[in-house]
Amino acid sequence: MEQMLGSYGPHPKGEAYTKNFDPEESPSGMIARSGTYNVRSRVIDDDGEVYAALQSIYHGSLKSYVSRQFLRPTSTSSVPATPKSWVDHAPTKLQPYLHLARVDKPIGTMLLFLPCTWSITMASYALELPYTVPLKYIGLFGIGALIMRGAGCTINDMWDRNFDKAVARTKDRPIAKGAITLPQATGFLGLQLSAGLAVLTQLNWYSIALGASSLSLVTIYPFMKRITHWPQAVLGLTFNWGALLGWSAVAGTVNWSICLPLYAGGVAWTLVYDSIYAHQDKDDDVQVGVRSTALLFGEYTRPILSGLSATSISLITYAGYLNGQGLPFYVGTGLAAIQLARVLARTDFNDRSSCWEGFVGCGWSGFWIWIGALADYILLLSV
């Protein structure tokens, strides 16, 4: 086939390739036969990952022509323009690293941070601790969430650099577009992990060991989208580790009877918001071979996510019941349930902007859970 049509790498400007043969130049062999041939293949980067999809169309007989065209050197699907942020006013050399760590998109940090706040606040309520204890640990975990979410983004972009080139929403990420090299990204990741370790060492030894054990999940998550339609579940296991770690930081150990349903409820919550997030890229994912629950659930996404939302709220409410929480906590979970129902009713899973709004909206449900737990704790201190 390559002898007939030639061998092509990615166009340096990301444009489409087309090659036509005049009838006199048309090669012999398969295409000399009558009929029309439509062959689809994929372009592979130097390290063996898919860069783009390819289609070749052959019209039979020697008097016809051959057309070869890159369908998707990068995705052509429309993506809302990225608004300017404070990062764009930072020193030029720092901007790629700030974008790599996604510091201009705080929703990811909040989604990692909120399960920590649930656990810290509920543990403080159970043990009737003074306000200085949750205040200290919420501060530490807030810093840790910012750092480790950034580290997770760096790991993800290192793994996915070739996939990102072929997806419209991600093709301008710093590593994908070459603003940061792999050695530079590796060095930056080392700094991020060192900073994360500095925060972790402020906790007790039980919590240090528990926190370090989550690094394996952080590392393997980007690989999961290559082998399973459930990478969102692995993200849930990773992003909700704080539901365990927050309790152990405050109490010195994990109360598993309370924290396991809290953790499981958080995982179900992550499946909801990250499945909505994955719908942004589902067309591109099919082309480059990425798997997700968005593709798995398909047209059944809304009822499945409704069931997962009910599961999440039920498990978190049950954890509160086991912890002896009062009315404010249940008001919080009730508001969270209403927020999730509102998101699922309004989200158009075939519209990128709507999916992004739904994704962010799911974060507010986690916020209301924390506010309920916090109001309950404040009421306890005031009695």
C-alpha positions as CSV (number, residue, x, y, z in Angstrom):
1,M,0.0,0.0,0.0
2,E,2.8,2.5,0.9
3,Q,4.5,1.7,-2.5
4,M,1.3,2.8,-4.2
5,L,0.4,5.9,-2.2
6,G,3.6,6.9,-0.3
7,S,4.3,7.4,3.4
8,Y,3.2,10.4,5.3
9,G,3.9,11.9,8.7
10,P,1.8,14.5,10.5
11,H,1.6,17.8,8.5
12,P,3.8,20.4,10.2
13,K,1.0,22.9,10.1
14,G,-1.7,20.4,11.0
15,E,-3.3,20.6,7.6
16,A,-4.9,17.9,5.5
17,Y,-2.8,15.9,3.0
18,T,-4.3,15.0,-0.4
19,K,-2.6,13.1,-3.2
20,N,-4.2,12.6,-6.6
21,F,-3.0,10.5,-9.5
22,D,-3.7,11.3,-13.1
23,P,-5.1,8.3,-15.1
24,E,-1.7,7.8,-16.8
25,E,0.1,7.7,-13.4
26,S,-2.4,5.4,-11.6
27,P,-0.4,2.5,-10.3
28,S,-1.3,-1.1,-11.2
29,G,-2.5,-3.8,-8.8
30,M,-5.5,-3.7,-6.6
31,I,-6.8,-0.3,-7.8
32,A,-6.6,-1.4,-11.4
33,R,-9.6,-3.6,-10.8
34,S,-13.1,-2.3,-11.2
35,G,-15.0,-1.1,-8.2
36,T,-14.5,1.4,-5.4
37,Y,-12.2,0.8,-2.4
38,N,-12.5,2.8,0.9
39,V,-9.7,2.0,3.3
40,R,-9.4,3.5,6.8
41,S,-6.2,3.4,8.9
42,R,-4.5,5.4,11.5
43,V,-1.3,7.5,11.8
44,I,1.1,6.3,14.4
45,D,3.6,8.6,16.1
46,D,7.2,7.7,16.7
47,D,6.5,6.1,20.1
48,G,3.7,4.0,18.7
49,E,0.6,6.0,19.7
50,V,-2.2,7.1,17.4
51,Y,-1.8,10.6,16.1
52,A,-4.7,10.8,13.6
53,A,-7.2,8.8,11.5
54,L,-6.7,8.3,7.8
55,Q,-9.0,7.4,4.9
56,S,-8.0,6.3,1.4
57,I,-10.5,6.1,-1.4
58,Y,-9.7,4.2,-4.5
59,H,-11.9,4.4,-7.6
60,G,-11.3,1.3,-9.8
61,S,-9.9,1.1,-13.4
62,L,-6.8,2.6,-14.7
63,K,-8.6,5.7,-15.9
64,S,-9.8,6.7,-12.5
65,Y,-7.9,8.4,-9.7
66,V,-6.8,7.8,-6.2
67,S,-7.5,10.2,-3.3
68,R,-5.6,10.1,0.0
69,Q,-6.5,12.5,2.7
70,F,-5.9,13.0,6.4
71,L,-9.3,13.2,8.0
72,R,-8.1,14.3,11.4
73,P,-4.5,15.4,11.8
74,T,-6.1,17.1,14.8
75,S,-9.8,17.2,15.7
76,T,-11.8,19.7,13.6
77,S,-14.8,19.7,16.0
78,S,-15.6,23.1,17.4
79,V,-14.4,24.0,20.9
80,P,-15.3,27.2,22.8
81,A,-12.5,29.7,22.9
82,T,-10.5,29.5,26.1
83,P,-11.0,32.7,28.0
84,K,-8.0,34.7,29.2
85,S,-7.0,34.2,32.8
86,W,-4.5,35.7,35.2
87,V,-2.0,33.0,34.0
88,D,-1.7,34.8,30.7
89,H,-0.4,37.9,32.5
90,A,2.3,35.9,34.4
91,P,5.9,35.9,33.3
92,T,6.2,34.3,29.9
93,K,8.5,31.4,31.0
94,L,6.2,30.5,33.9
95,Q,3.0,30.4,31.8
96,P,3.4,26.9,30.3
97,Y,4.0,25.4,33.7
98,L,1.0,27.2,35.3
99,H,-1.2,26.0,32.4
100,L,0.3,22.4,32.8
101,A,-0.8,22.5,36.5
102,R,-4.2,23.9,35.5
103,V,-4.0,26.6,38.2
104,D,-6.3,28.7,36.1
105,K,-9.0,26.0,36.4
106,P,-9.7,25.7,40.1
107,I,-12.7,23.3,39.7
108,G,-10.3,20.3,39.6
109,T,-8.6,21.4,42.8
110,M,-12.0,21.8,44.5
111,L,-13.2,18.4,43.4
112,L,-10.1,16.9,45.0
113,F,-10.4,19.1,48.1
114,L,-14.1,18.6,49.0
115,P,-14.0,15.0,50.1
116,C,-11.2,16.0,52.4
117,T,-13.4,18.7,53.9
118,W,-16.3,16.3,54.5
119,S,-14.0,13.9,56.4
120,I,-12.2,16.5,58.4
121,T,-15.4,18.2,59.5
122,M,-17.2,15.0,60.3
123,A,-14.3,13.7,62.3
124,S,-14.1,17.0,64.2
125,Y,-17.9,16.7,64.9
126,A,-17.6,13.1,66.1
127,L,-14.7,13.8,68.4
128,E,-16.1,17.3,69.5
129,L,-12.7,18.9,68.7
130,P,-12.0,22.7,69.0
131,Y,-12.3,24.7,65.8
132,T,-8.6,25.2,65.6
133,V,-8.2,21.5,64.6
134,P,-10.4,21.4,61.5
135,L,-9.1,24.9,60.6
136,K,-5.5,23.7,60.6
137,Y,-6.2,20.6,58.6
138,I,-8.5,22.2,56.1
139,G,-5.7,24.7,55.4
140,L,-3.1,21.9,54.9
141,F,-5.4,19.8,52.8
142,G,-6.3,22.8,50.6
143,I,-2.6,23.5,49.9
144,G,-2.1,19.7,49.3
145,A,-5.0,19.5,46.9
146,L,-3.7,22.4,44.8
147,I,-0.3,20.8,44.6
148,M,-1.3,17.2,44.0
149,R,-4.0,18.1,41.5
150,G,-1.3,19.9,39.5
151,A,1.0,16.9,39.8
152,G,-1.8,14.6,38.6
153,C,-2.3,16.9,35.5
154,T,1.4,16.8,34.8
155,I,1.4,13.0,34.9
156,N,-1.8,12.8,32.8
157,D,-0.4,15.1,30.1
158,M,2.9,13.2,30.0
159,W,1.0,10.0,29.4
160,D,-1.4,11.5,26.9
161,R,0.8,13.9,25.0
162,N,0.1,12.1,21.6
163,F,-3.6,11.7,22.3
164,D,-3.8,15.4,23.2
165,K,-2.5,16.4,19.8
166,A,-5.4,14.8,18.1
167,V,-8.2,16.2,20.3
168,A,-9.5,19.7,19.7
169,R,-9.9,20.6,23.4
170,T,-6.4,19.4,24.4
171,K,-4.2,20.1,21.4
172,D,-2.9,23.3,22.9
173,R,-1.8,21.9,26.2
174,P,1.8,22.7,26.9
175,I,3.4,19.3,26.4
176,A,1.2,18.5,23.4
177,K,2.1,21.6,21.5
178,G,5.8,21.5,22.5
179,A,5.9,24.4,24.9
180,I,7.3,22.0,27.5
181,T,9.6,19.1,26.8
182,L,9.3,15.7,28.5
183,P,12.5,16.3,30.5
184,Q,11.2,19.7,31.6
185,A,7.9,18.1,32.6
186,T,9.7,15.4,34.5
187,G,11.7,18.0,36.5
188,F,8.5,20.0,37.2
189,L,6.8,16.9,38.4
190,G,9.6,16.2,40.8
191,L,9.1,19.7,42.3
192,Q,5.4,19.2,42.6
193,L,5.8,15.8,44.3
194,S,8.4,17.2,46.7
195,A,6.1,20.0,47.6
196,G,3.3,17.5,48.1
197,L,5.5,15.4,50.3
198,A,6.3,18.5,52.4
199,V,2.6,18.9,53.1
200,L,2.1,15.2,53.8
201,T,4.9,15.1,56.4
202,Q,2.9,17.6,58.5
203,L,0.5,14.7,59.3
204,N,0.8,11.8,61.7
205,W,2.7,8.6,60.6
206,Y,-0.5,6.7,59.9
207,S,-1.7,9.4,57.6
208,I,1.7,9.7,55.9
209,A,1.6,6.0,55.0
210,L,-2.0,6.2,53.9
211,G,-1.4,9.3,51.8
212,A,1.7,7.8,50.1
213,S,-0.3,4.6,49.2
214,S,-2.5,6.7,46.9
215,L,0.4,7.6,44.5
216,S,-0.1,4.3,42.7
217,L,-3.6,5.3,41.7
218,V,-2.4,8.8,40.7
219,T,0.2,7.1,38.4
220,I,-2.0,4.5,36.7
221,Y,-5.1,6.6,36.1
222,P,-4.0,8.0,32.7
223,F,-3.2,4.5,31.5
224,M,-6.7,3.2,32.3
225,K,-8.4,5.0,29.5
226,R,-6.3,2.8,27.1
227,I,-7.5,-0.5,28.5
228,T,-11.0,0.0,30.1
229,H,-14.1,2.0,29.6
230,W,-14.0,2.8,33.4
231,P,-11.1,5.3,33.9
232,Q,-13.7,7.5,35.7
233,A,-13.9,4.8,38.4
234,V,-10.2,4.8,38.9
235,L,-10.3,8.6,39.0
236,G,-13.0,8.3,41.7
237,L,-10.8,6.0,43.8
238,T,-8.0,8.6,43.5
239,F,-9.9,11.9,43.9
240,N,-11.8,10.7,47.0
241,W,-8.8,9.4,49.0
242,G,-9.2,12.5,51.1
243,A,-12.4,11.0,52.6
244,L,-10.1,8.5,54.3
245,L,-7.0,10.7,54.8
246,G,-8.9,13.6,56.3
247,W,-10.3,11.5,59.1
248,S,-7.0,9.9,59.9
249,A,-5.2,13.2,60.0
250,V,-7.7,14.5,62.6
251,A,-8.2,11.3,64.6
252,G,-4.9,9.4,64.1
253,T,-6.7,6.5,62.4
254,V,-9.6,5.8,60.0
255,N,-13.0,5.0,61.3
256,W,-13.7,2.6,58.5
257,S,-17.4,2.1,59.4
258,I,-18.0,5.7,58.6
259,C,-15.3,6.5,56.0
260,L,-16.0,3.6,53.7
261,P,-19.5,4.6,52.8
262,L,-18.3,8.2,52.6
263,Y,-15.5,7.2,50.3
264,A,-17.8,5.0,48.2
265,G,-20.3,7.8,47.9
266,G,-17.5,10.1,46.7
267,V,-16.5,7.6,44.1
268,A,-20.1,7.4,42.7
269,W,-20.1,11.3,42.7
270,T,-16.9,11.3,40.7
271,L,-18.4,8.8,38.2
272,V,-21.2,11.4,37.7
273,Y,-19.2,14.5,37.1
274,D,-16.3,12.9,35.2
275,S,-18.7,11.0,32.9
276,I,-20.3,14.4,32.0
277,Y,-16.8,15.8,31.5
278,A,-15.9,12.9,29.2
279,H,-18.8,13.6,26.9
280,Q,-16.9,16.8,25.8
281,D,-14.4,14.6,23.9
282,K,-16.4,11.5,23.0
283,D,-16.2,12.1,19.2
284,D,-12.4,12.7,19.4
285,D,-12.0,9.7,21.7
286,V,-13.5,7.3,19.2
287,Q,-11.0,8.5,16.6
288,V,-7.9,8.1,18.8
289,G,-8.9,5.0,20.7
290,V,-9.6,6.5,24.2
291,R,-12.2,4.7,26.3
292,S,-14.6,6.3,28.8
293,T,-17.9,5.8,30.6
294,A,-19.3,8.5,28.2
295,L,-18.8,6.1,25.3
296,L,-19.9,3.1,27.4
297,F,-23.1,4.6,28.7
298,G,-24.0,6.3,25.4
299,E,-27.7,7.1,25.1
300,Y,-28.3,5.7,28.5
301,T,-26.0,8.3,30.2
302,R,-28.8,10.3,31.9
303,P,-30.6,7.4,33.6
304,I,-27.3,5.7,34.6
305,L,-25.9,9.0,36.1
306,S,-29.2,9.5,37.8
307,G,-28.8,6.1,39.5
308,L,-25.2,6.9,40.4
309,S,-26.3,10.3,41.9
310,A,-28.9,8.6,44.0
311,T,-26.2,6.1,45.1
312,S,-23.8,8.8,46.0
313,I,-26.2,10.9,48.1
314,S,-27.5,7.7,49.8
315,L,-24.1,6.5,50.8
316,I,-22.9,9.9,52.1
317,T,-26.2,10.4,54.0
318,Y,-25.7,6.9,55.5
319,A,-22.2,7.9,56.6
320,G,-23.6,10.9,58.3
321,Y,-26.2,8.8,60.1
322,L,-23.5,6.5,61.4
323,N,-21.6,9.5,62.6
324,G,-24.6,10.8,64.5
325,Q,-24.9,14.0,62.4
326,G,-27.8,16.4,63.0
327,L,-30.3,18.2,60.8
328,P,-28.0,20.7,59.1
329,F,-26.0,17.8,57.6
330,Y,-29.1,16.3,56.0
331,V,-30.1,19.7,54.7
332,G,-26.7,19.8,53.0
333,T,-27.1,16.4,51.4
334,G,-30.6,17.4,50.4
335,L,-29.3,20.5,48.6
336,A,-26.6,18.4,47.0
337,A,-29.3,16.0,45.7
338,I,-31.3,18.9,44.2
339,Q,-28.2,20.3,42.6
340,L,-27.3,16.9,40.9
341,A,-30.9,16.5,39.7
342,R,-30.8,20.0,38.3
343,V,-27.5,19.3,36.5
344,L,-28.7,16.0,35.0
345,A,-32.0,17.6,33.8
346,R,-30.2,20.5,32.1
347,T,-27.1,19.0,30.6
348,D,-27.0,18.4,26.8
349,F,-24.5,15.5,26.5
350,N,-23.9,16.4,22.8
351,D,-22.9,20.0,23.6
352,R,-19.4,20.7,24.9
353,S,-20.3,24.0,26.7
354,S,-23.3,22.3,28.3
355,C,-21.1,19.4,29.5
356,W,-18.6,21.8,31.0
357,E,-21.4,23.7,32.9
358,G,-22.8,20.4,34.1
359,F,-19.3,19.3,35.3
360,V,-18.8,22.5,37.3
361,G,-22.4,22.2,38.6
362,C,-21.6,18.8,40.1
363,G,-18.9,20.5,42.1
364,W,-21.5,22.6,43.8
365,S,-23.2,19.5,45.1
366,G,-20.0,18.5,46.9
367,F,-19.8,22.0,48.3
368,W,-23.3,21.8,49.8
369,I,-22.4,18.5,51.5
370,W,-19.5,20.2,53.2
371,I,-21.6,23.3,54.2
372,G,-24.1,20.9,55.8
373,A,-21.4,19.1,57.8
374,L,-19.8,22.5,58.7
375,A,-23.1,24.0,59.9
376,D,-23.7,20.9,62.0
377,Y,-20.2,21.2,63.6
378,I,-20.6,24.9,64.3
379,L,-24.0,24.2,65.9
380,L,-22.3,21.6,68.1
381,L,-19.7,24.1,69.3
382,S,-22.2,26.7,70.0
383,V,-24.3,24.6,72.4
